[in-house]
Amino acid sequence: MSSIKISYPLMGNYEVAIFYLLSHTFKCDIIHPPKITTRTAEIGSKYSPDFVCAPFKYTLGTMIESLDKGANVIFQMGGGCRYGYYHELQRKILEDLGYDFKLINLISGGKQVNLLKIFKETNLPYHKIKAIYYGLITIKMVKYIDKIEDYIRIHRCFEVKKNSFNQLHQEMLNEMKKTKSLFHLKLIYHKYRRLFKKIKIKKPKNYIKVGIVGELYTLMEPFTNYQMEQLLSDMGVSVKRFTDVTYLLFKKKYKVKKFLKQHLLKYRMGADALDNIYHTKYLCEHNYDGIIHMKASFCTPEIAAMPIINQIAHEYKVPVLFFSMDMNTSETGVKTRLEAFYDMLEMRQK
């Protein structure tokens, strides 16, 4: 058994794809990071600067829990905002805590790094051809996961039998873990796409549609937003979300160029702020009943985008609800505000 043990931070259901890639690429142990809990948040907050963003704290907490499980190599992914430079600070904090490990950042300052060069420098045992092949399978797996989850967000609120969508979704993820090839993955996807469409739903003539925009980590990691999409579905709300890994890796670059040509804004604002402004405009123009904007506390790009989003929503007379999430955010407060927002949307519709 190799002495190298790899782990990684969590974000939504992408853990299935990440574990698949790492376990098939590297000839060493891959450690599942513990599920994010209140303890994860407490640990991350304890060793983080007070005014750093929530994703920093959650990922730091996950790293500490993974290192405690025996991991000695951590993969980290930055982003297009200041979080893209935070890996050095996280490395320093963990080293000061006495952990002996290697931190490999996959994206620095919004730019992808040369992974093969890093693997060679860090002496990670891998097979180049396998890495490419299973990398292609992983990319396709992420796209399939995003397509199915987009369908779930829109239709889950209409299910006749409670948890039908969630149960089938978990079955699909479990089967994807056993993917043998690109062809096998394609068969799994089409099988579950048919099964999801067979789930019995009862779609009313008038129903509430809500679009969700905001900072990517807060949107895609359910623990950080208190399962907001599930809460909305339970209320009977159809949900639209643009931000997922497929969008960030394969669509965002071209979408941003298209957005700038529309002349609503002249410059990029960093991270996903520009995208969220144009997505807000799209939701307003396509008759969505309400918009929810979520961000991590101290997320500068989203703070800058909020007044513009509010202005666009005001012009189209579409209600918008802002959430700023952090370790101290009250789950009860989130649910109360969400219920009040739903009641207001329902009264407007009537």
N, C-alpha and C positions, 0 to 999 in steps of 0.2 A: 504493500500500500504506500502510495506517495505521501511525503510529508507535507506537500502543498495542499492547502485547503482553501477553496475560493468561496466567497459569499458576495452579497450585493444588496443595496437598499430595495425596498418594495415600492410599487406604484400600481394600484389596481390589480387587474387580472393578468397583467403582462408578465407576472412572475412565472407563469406557465411557459411562455415563449423563451424567457431569459434562461430558466433552468434547463430547458430543452437544448438550447444552443450551447451553453457552457458544458453540460454533461456529455454532449456528443463531440465537442471540440477538444477538450482538455483531458489528458490522461492523469487525472488527480481527483480528489474528493471535492464535491460541490455541496456546500452546506446551505440548506434552506434557511433564509432569515426568519426569525420568529414573526408571527403575525403582529401588526402594529396594535398596541394597546395603550391604555393610560400610562402604564409603566414606561413604555417606550418614550412617550411624550415627556414624562417627568425626568427621565435620565437625560434626554436630549436638551431639555431646558436647563437642567442643573449645570451642565458644562458648556453652554453656549453663551455668547454675549447677549445682553438683555434685548437690544434693539435689532437683532438679526432676524431675518424672515423665518416664518414657521417651517418651510421645507428644509431649511438648514437644520433645525432642531429635530424634526422627525427623522431625517436621514442619519444624523449623528447618533441619535438614540438607537436606530436599527443597526448601525455599524457596531456600536458598543455591545449590543446583545449578540450579534454574530461573532464578534471577537471572543466574547465570553464562552461561546459554543465551540471554540477551537479554530475559527478561521484565521488565516494569516496572510491572505490576499483579498483585498476588497476592490470590487469594480464600482466606480462611481460615474455618474453621468451629469455633466453640468448643464448649462442652458444659455440662452441668448441674452441673459441679464447678468447682474452681478453674481448670481449664483454660479455662473460659469467659472468664476475665479475662487469660489469658496473652498474648493477641495484642498488648497494649501493650508487654509486656516483649520479645516477639519483634521488634516494630517497632523498639524502641530498640536492641536488639542489632544488627540489620541496618543501621540508620542509622549506628551507631558504626563498623561495618565499611566504611562508605563507599558503600553502595548507595542509589541514588536511585530510589525506587519508591513506589507507593501500596498499602497493605494494607487490604483490605476484609473485615471480619469479618461473617459471615452470622448468627451466633448469639452473643450476648453474655450471659454469666451465665445460660445456659439459656433465654433469651428470643429469639425471632426478631426481627430488626431490619427496618426499612422499606427494602426493597431498592430500590424505584423512587426513593425520596428520595435514597439513597446514589448511585445511578447518575447522577442528575441533578446532584448536587453534585460528582461526580468527572468529569463530562463524558464518560462512556463512551458511545460511539455505539451505540444499540440501538433496536429497534422495539418499542413497547409491546405491540401485538397479537401479534406474533411471540413475544415473551417469554412471554406468557400461554399461547399455544397450545403452544409447544415445552416449556414448563414442565409442562403436563399430560401430554404424551408422555413426558417424563423421569420423572415420578412413576410412571406406569404401567410404564415400563421397569424402574425400580428394584423395583417389586412383582413383576414377572415374573422378574427375576434372582433375587430372594430365594426365590420359590417353587421354582424349578428347583434352586437350590443346596441348599435344604432337602431336596429329594428325593435329590440326589446324596449328601449326607452320610449319609443313612439307608441307601442301597442300593449305594453304590460298593464296599463291602467284599465284596459278593457277585458281582462281575463275573467272568465266565469268561475273557474276553479282557482282559488288563491294559491299562489306560489308555483303555478304551472310553468311560467317562464323561468323563474329562478332555478327550479329543479332541473329542467331540461338544459339550461345554461351550464349548470355545474356538471351534468353528465357529458356535455360537449367538451368542456375544458379537461375533464378526466380522460376522455378518449383521445384528445389532441396530445396529451402527454405521451401517448404510446405510438405516435406517428412514426411510420417506417420509411416513407418516401414522399416526394412531392405529389405523386399520384394518389397515394393513400390519404394524404392530407386533404386533397381535393374531394375525394369520396366522402370523407368525414364532414366537410363543410356542406356539400350538397345534400347529404343525408339529413343533417340537422336544420338546414334551411327549410327543407320540406316539412320536417317535424314541427318547426316553429309556426309555420303557416297553417298547420293542421290544428293548432291549439284553439279551442273554442273561445271566441271573444264575443262580447256584446257591445257594439259601438253605438252610442247614442247619437241622435241627429245633431245635437249641440253639445260640445264638450270643450273644456278649457285646454288651450295650448300655451305652453310656457317655454321660452328659449333661455338657455343658460350660457353665459359668457364669463370670462375671467382668467385668472392666473392658472396655468396648466396643472401644476401639482395639486392645488386645492380642488380643481375640477375632477381630476382623474383618480385621486386616492380617496375612496369613500370614507375612511375613518376621519380624515381631516375636515370633511364637510358634514359629518354626522348623518351619513347615508341619505343625503338630501334628495337624490333622484328616486330612491325607494319611497321616501316620505311623500313625494309628489305623486308617485304612481298610486300609493295607497289612498290618496285623496281623489283619484280619478283624473289626474292631470297627465296629458301627453307631453313628453319632454323632448326638446331638440337641443343637442349639444354638438358644436362644430369641432372642438379641440379633442384630438386623440393622437396617438403616435403616428398613424398613417398620415394625418394632416400635417403634423409637425415635421416629419421626415421627408415626405414626398409631394406635398401640395403647397405648403406654406410659402416657399420661395417664389413660386409662380403667382400665387394669389396676391402676395404683397405688391408685386410689380403691377398687377392688374388694378389693385386698390388705389395705388398712387396715381394711376392714369385717370381715375375718376375725379381727381382734384378736390376731394373733400378735405384732404390733408396734403401738405406739401412734403412732409418729412416723416421718417420712421421715428417711433417713440420708444423703441426698445422692447424686448420680450414680445408679448402678444397684444400689447395695447392697441396698436394700429388695427390688427385683425378684429379685435373685439368691438372697436368702433364701427367698422364696416359690417360686421355680423349683426350688431344692434340695428343698423339701418335696414339690413335684409329682413330681420324679424319684424320690424315695424311695417315694412312694405308688403309683407306676406301675411298680414292680419293675425299675428300672434297676440294672445290676450294679455300677456305680461312678459317681463324680462327680469331675470335674476342675474346679478353680477356678483361673483365671488372672487375674493383675493385673500392672500395671506397678509397679515398685518405687516406694515412697513414695506410693502411691494411698491416701489416708486413709480414704475411705468403705469401700473393700474391706477394709482392715485391720480396721476396726470390724466388718465383716460376718463375717469369718473364724471367730471363736469361736462365733458363733450357727450358722453353716453346719455347723461341726464338731459342735456339740451335736445338731442335728437329724439329721445323718447317723449319729451314734452311737446315737441313740434308735431309729432304724430299722435299725440294723446294716448300713449301706451304707458301703463304703470311700470315702474322699474324699482326693484328692491335690491339694496346693496348689503352684502355681508362681508365683514372683515374677520377672518378666522385666525385664532392664535390658541396657545395652550390654555389661556384663561377664559376662552369663549364658553359660555354656558349652553349646554345642550338643550336645556329647557327653554332658554331665551330664543334659541334658533327655531325650535318647534313652534313656540308661541307666535313669533313674527311670521313664520311661514303659514301658519293657520289663519292669521289675520289677513295676510296677503291673498290667500285663497278665497276667504270669505268676501273680500272686496272685489276680486275678479268675478266671482259668482254673481254678486249683486249687479255689477256693471253689465254682465251678459244678459241678466234677466230684464 
